[in-house]
Amino acid sequence: MRALIGPKENQASQVYYRTLWWTDVQRPSLKMYGRRATDLIRGLDRAAENSIPPYNGETVRAVCEEIKDIFEANQQDTGRLQSQADTSSHQNILHSIHFRHIAMERNKRCLVAYHYNRAERLRSIRWNLGGIIPREIRSTLSEKEVEWFNSYNTELTNYMMELDGLNLTVHQRPPKEHFIHALWGLGRLNHVAVVTPDIQAARTMYKEVFGATVSEVVPLPEHGVYTVFVELPNTKIELLHPLGEKSPVQAFLDKNKSGGMHHLCIEVDDIEAAIAELKKRNVRILGNGKTKIGAHGLPVVFLHPKDCGGVLIELELAHK
């Protein structure tokens, strides 16, 4: 029911839900404010998603009458406040005015929600079924709703005619085969690489302290590093340590004695297309600008951190 009402309840409406079934002590003849308005919303909730329950004109009129009665009662009590010299009863009168005002606003919101959601279902019928209301649905509508549907249908039809007869109600989502596959796209985060001054100690920490699944230490001479992968549910951590005198991570470790995050590795679905597009956009590819085989046996490239917001980014061809 609240989903139909729409905006997040404010404090006053929360009070209304708690006091919905209270009797107005100032006017005992008016009881259970909001019950009929709530019935409207419950009727929509009970209806199937693609159906429209019969328009409840009797209840709508009853809710409007209740709003009118509440408004008049508040006007009368406001007049009493202004005319009474004795203020001892003012607090009780103010409480009743406040309560009735909350009830009146809730009734209005229910009326708006009821008619708005019926109009939304009618609009959906026009887009999904066409400009003729099915007989079983037409019998559930009010005259004003039928008029609204016909007017909406005319406006939509005229608009589509202005677009050279383009039917906007079919193929509202582009088919996948019409997407431009030549354009590469970023995939999932493959791993976060961390340089460590002691790869065995780091491996032991992740394995024994955090209980993670870790690989053995693997030397990659072609990249000048030792690697260990720490498996996580949604990605991996790659531990790096220099291998050889010309290791690319040695300079990083010289500046950061305790180690630290080195780069992010992101998968791409077409690494060659990515390289070509990035070069056009003046993003520098480190090394000779061509791919190398990375730790996972897949082509990788590194992007210059100065062109990537200060972050060294590794692109890796997604495993298929």
Secondary structure by P-SEA (a helix, b strand, c coil): ccccccccccaaaaaaaaaccccccccccccccaaaaaaaaaaaaacccccccccaaaaaaaaaaaaaaaaaaaaaaaaaaaccccccaaaaaaaaaaaaaaaaaaaaaaaaaaaaaaaaaaaaaaacccccccaaaaaaccaaaaaaaaaaaaaaaaaaaaacccccccccccccccccccbbbbccccbbbbbbccaaaaaaaaacccbbbbbcccccccccccbbbbbcccbbbbbbbbccccccaaaaaaacccccccbbbbbbccaaaaaaaaaaaccccccccccccccccccccccccccccccbbbbbcccc
